[in-house]
Amino acid sequence: MPGLGTIVDALAIVAGALIGRFAGKALPDRVQKTLLSACGVMTLFIGIGGVMQHMLVVTQSGIKTQGTMMMILSLIAGSVLGGIIDLEGKLEKFGVYLKEKSGNADDASFVNAFVTASLTVCIGAMAIVGSIEDGIYADHSILFTKSILDFVIIIAMASALGIGTAFSAIPVAILQGVVTLLARLAAPLMTNQTMSNLSYVGAALITCVGINLIFPRKVSVANMLPSLIFAVILAFIPGF
């Protein structure tokens, strides 16, 4: 059944958020703050690890870097486009809408929880590749694996940030659902180089999410999301 992977992933996110929120209520504020920092460090190193995996290559003459120009151009072009469109503002407005409609108007951390969790679970090659595999072959294995990872991450985030994390299931369902529906059109674009670029730039964005969890919202990650589009485009340009 095409789409089952996305359904399971969305349900895993909601379940993780409910468990995390219930556990978070039992924790003192100081523990919640420490847990939030731990989430930030965890996310930061996941991102750094992903970047290093694609950036560094071992040769006979030593360790060299690769793909840095692709990453730089993707991030710059994507940030300009995202800033013009103001994706961050639109995502926050959607968060405010969900906050009011869900009866959480008094939850001051709702929007931040929603935005942070949404960026964490939406960014990355697993969401794209898994959805394509789901749409074409009804192979849910990648998205099932992603759902386990998302479940664990959201439990930790919900404990520290609150119930707003549960609503990150909505953008995940929309993104992965659309890719699943358009899988046959998108499949020819998913070359090995495309996947490498997506993972590379996606890991850089995840690193930025980690920075925002540790420090007060320093990076407008949502405005940088179009960088993933440019990463795909550059995969088909010789020299990148």
Secondary structure per residue as TSV (DSSP state, phi and psi in degrees):
chain	resnum	aa	ss	phi	psi
A	1	M	-	360.0	106.6
A	2	P	T	-59.9	136.6
A	3	G	T	99.2	-13.1
A	4	L	H	-62.8	-36.7
A	5	G	H	-61.0	-41.8
A	6	T	H	-67.8	-40.4
A	7	I	H	-60.5	-46.3
A	8	V	H	-63.6	-41.3
A	9	D	H	-62.2	-46.4
A	10	A	H	-62.2	-42.4
A	11	L	H	-65.8	-36.8
A	12	A	H	-63.9	-38.5
A	13	I	H	-65.0	-46.1
A	14	V	H	-62.5	-44.9
A	15	A	H	-62.7	-43.4
A	16	G	H	-62.2	-39.8
A	17	A	H	-66.6	-41.3
A	18	L	H	-65.1	-42.6
A	19	I	H	-64.6	-45.4
A	20	G	H	-64.4	-39.7
A	21	R	H	-65.6	-42.8
A	22	F	H	-62.6	-43.3
A	23	A	H	-67.7	-37.3
A	24	G	H	-63.4	-35.3
A	25	K	H	-63.2	-26.2
A	26	A	T	-86.1	-4.7
A	27	L	S	-100.7	140.5
A	28	P	-	-63.3	158.7
A	29	D	H	-57.3	-39.7
A	30	R	H	-64.0	-34.6
A	31	V	H	-71.3	-38.7
A	32	Q	H	-63.5	-40.5
A	33	K	H	-65.4	-40.8
A	34	T	H	-65.7	-38.6
A	35	L	H	-65.1	-38.3
A	36	L	H	-62.4	-42.2
A	37	S	H	-63.1	-39.1
A	38	A	H	-63.7	-39.5
A	39	C	H	-61.9	-40.7
A	40	G	H	-63.6	-46.3
A	41	V	H	-63.1	-42.8
A	42	M	H	-60.1	-49.0
A	43	T	H	-64.9	-40.2
A	44	L	H	-59.6	-47.1
A	45	F	H	-75.7	-27.9
A	46	I	H	-62.3	-43.8
A	47	G	H	-65.9	-47.5
A	48	I	H	-61.4	-42.5
A	49	G	H	-59.6	-41.5
A	50	G	H	-65.5	-40.6
A	51	V	H	-64.2	-47.7
A	52	M	H	-62.3	-35.0
A	53	Q	H	-59.2	-37.8
A	54	H	H	-94.6	-24.5
A	55	M	H	-81.0	-39.0
A	56	L	E	-97.0	137.3
A	57	V	E	-135.5	135.1
A	58	V	E	-91.5	124.4
A	59	T	E	-119.5	175.7
A	60	Q	T	-64.7	-26.1
A	61	S	T	-93.5	0.3
A	62	G	E	131.2	-164.9
A	63	I	E	-90.8	129.4
A	64	K	E	-124.9	164.5
A	65	T	E	-102.8	154.5
A	66	Q	-	-145.0	155.3
A	67	G	S	70.6	9.6
A	68	T	H	-66.4	-38.0
A	69	M	H	-65.9	-39.0
A	70	M	H	-60.6	-45.2
A	71	M	H	-63.8	-45.0
A	72	I	H	-61.2	-49.2
A	73	L	H	-64.6	-40.1
A	74	S	H	-62.9	-46.1
A	75	L	H	-66.5	-40.3
A	76	I	H	-67.6	-51.7
A	77	A	H	-63.8	-41.7
A	78	G	H	-65.0	-38.7
A	79	S	H	-67.1	-38.4
A	80	V	H	-64.5	-48.2
A	81	L	H	-64.3	-45.3
A	82	G	H	-64.0	-35.9
A	83	G	H	-67.5	-37.3
A	84	I	H	-66.3	-44.2
A	85	I	H	-73.9	-26.2
A	86	D	T	61.7	57.8
A	87	L	H	-62.8	-36.2
A	88	E	H	-60.0	-46.0
A	89	G	H	-63.4	-40.3
A	90	K	H	-68.2	-39.5
A	91	L	H	-66.1	-38.9
A	92	E	H	-67.3	-39.4
A	93	K	H	-63.0	-39.5
A	94	F	H	-64.5	-37.4
A	95	G	H	-62.9	-40.6
A	96	V	H	-63.8	-41.2
A	97	Y	H	-60.7	-46.6
A	98	L	H	-64.7	-38.1
A	99	K	H	-59.7	-43.9
A	100	E	H	-73.5	-43.1
A	101	K	H	-72.4	-23.7
A	102	S	T	-92.6	1.4
A	103	G	T	78.0	24.4
A	104	N	-	-113.2	33.3
A	105	A	T	-60.3	-26.0
A	106	D	T	-88.8	-1.2
A	107	D	-	-87.8	101.6
A	108	A	T	-66.7	-23.0
A	109	S	T	-96.7	2.0
A	110	F	H	-58.6	-52.2
A	111	V	H	-63.7	-44.6
A	112	N	H	-62.2	-40.3
A	113	A	H	-63.9	-44.0
A	114	F	H	-63.4	-48.9
A	115	V	H	-64.9	-47.2
A	116	T	H	-62.6	-46.9
A	117	A	H	-65.7	-39.7
A	118	S	H	-61.9	-44.6
A	119	L	H	-65.3	-38.1
A	120	T	H	-66.0	-42.7
A	121	V	H	-90.5	-13.1
A	122	C	H	-93.3	-31.0
A	123	I	-	-78.5	138.1
A	124	G	S	130.4	154.8
A	125	A	H	-70.7	-26.7
A	126	M	H	-59.8	-37.4
A	127	A	H	-63.8	-41.5
A	128	I	H	-75.0	-53.3
A	129	V	H	-62.7	-43.8
A	130	G	H	-61.0	-39.4
A	131	S	H	-69.0	-37.4
A	132	I	H	-66.1	-44.7
A	133	E	H	-62.0	-38.0
A	134	D	H	-65.4	-43.8
A	135	G	H	-71.7	-37.9
A	136	I	H	-86.6	-47.6
A	137	Y	H	-110.1	-0.6
A	138	A	-	56.6	32.0
A	139	D	-	-94.0	108.8
A	140	H	-	-95.4	2.0
A	141	S	H	-58.1	-43.0
A	142	I	H	-66.7	-45.2
A	143	L	H	-69.7	-31.5
A	144	F	H	-65.0	-41.2
A	145	T	H	-63.9	-43.0
A	146	K	H	-61.5	-37.8
A	147	S	H	-63.9	-35.0
A	148	I	H	-66.6	-45.2
A	149	L	H	-62.7	-45.6
A	150	D	H	-62.5	-39.4
A	151	F	H	-57.9	-47.6
A	152	V	H	-67.4	-45.4
A	153	I	H	-63.1	-43.4
A	154	I	H	-69.3	-32.5
A	155	I	H	-57.6	-47.3
A	156	A	H	-65.9	-42.7
A	157	M	H	-67.0	-42.9
A	158	A	H	-64.6	-34.2
A	159	S	H	-61.2	-33.9
A	160	A	H	-98.0	-34.7
A	161	L	H	-103.2	-28.0
A	162	G	-	112.8	-173.1
A	163	I	G	-69.5	-16.8
A	164	G	G	-57.2	-24.9
A	165	T	G	-63.6	-28.8
A	166	A	G	-61.7	-32.2
A	167	F	G	-78.7	-3.4
A	168	S	G	-67.5	-13.6
A	169	A	H	-62.9	-26.1
A	170	I	H	-68.6	-56.0
A	171	P	H	-62.7	-32.0
A	172	V	H	-63.0	-45.7
A	173	A	H	-63.2	-39.5
A	174	I	H	-68.1	-51.0
A	175	L	H	-60.3	-55.2
A	176	Q	H	-69.4	-33.5
A	177	G	H	-65.3	-42.8
A	178	V	H	-65.1	-44.5
A	179	V	H	-62.7	-39.2
A	180	T	H	-61.9	-43.1
A	181	L	H	-65.9	-34.7
A	182	L	T	-98.7	16.0
A	183	A	H	-55.3	-43.4
A	184	R	H	-66.0	-29.3
A	185	L	H	-77.9	-35.5
A	186	A	H	-82.4	-23.6
A	187	A	G	-53.5	-44.5
A	188	P	G	-61.8	-21.9
A	189	L	G	-81.1	-18.3
A	190	M	-	-86.5	63.2
A	191	T	-	-76.1	172.8
A	192	N	H	-60.0	-40.1
A	193	Q	H	-67.3	-38.6
A	194	T	H	-61.1	-45.8
A	195	M	H	-64.3	-38.9
A	196	S	H	-63.2	-44.4
A	197	N	H	-63.8	-43.0
A	198	L	H	-62.1	-44.2
A	199	S	H	-64.9	-41.1
A	200	Y	H	-61.3	-58.0
A	201	V	H	-69.1	-37.6
A	202	G	H	-60.3	-40.1
A	203	A	H	-64.5	-36.5
A	204	A	H	-63.5	-40.1
A	205	L	H	-69.0	-38.0
A	206	I	H	-63.3	-36.3
A	207	T	H	-59.2	-40.8
A	208	C	H	-65.3	-36.4
A	209	V	H	-62.3	-41.7
A	210	G	H	-61.2	-39.8
A	211	I	H	-60.9	-42.6
A	212	N	H	-67.3	-28.1
A	213	L	H	-74.1	-31.6
A	214	I	H	-84.5	-41.4
A	215	F	T	-113.3	160.2
A	216	P	T	-63.2	113.4
A	217	R	S	8.9	76.9
A	218	K	-	-88.7	-28.9
A	219	V	S	-120.7	130.7
A	220	S	-	-84.9	79.9
A	221	V	-	-64.0	-39.2
A	222	A	G	-59.7	-36.9
A	223	N	G	-69.8	-13.0
A	224	M	G	-96.1	-4.1
A	225	L	T	-58.1	-34.9
A	226	P	T	-61.0	-10.7
A	227	S	H	-57.8	-31.3
A	228	L	H	-66.0	-33.4
A	229	I	H	-66.5	-44.6
A	230	F	H	-68.7	-29.3
A	231	A	H	-63.3	-38.0
A	232	V	H	-68.6	-43.5
A	233	I	H	-61.5	-45.0
A	234	L	H	-67.4	-19.5
A	235	A	T	-64.8	-21.2
A	236	F	T	-104.7	7.1
A	237	I	S	-106.1	119.9
A	238	P	T	-55.9	138.0
A	239	G	T	100.1	-11.1
A	240	F	-	-116.5	360.0
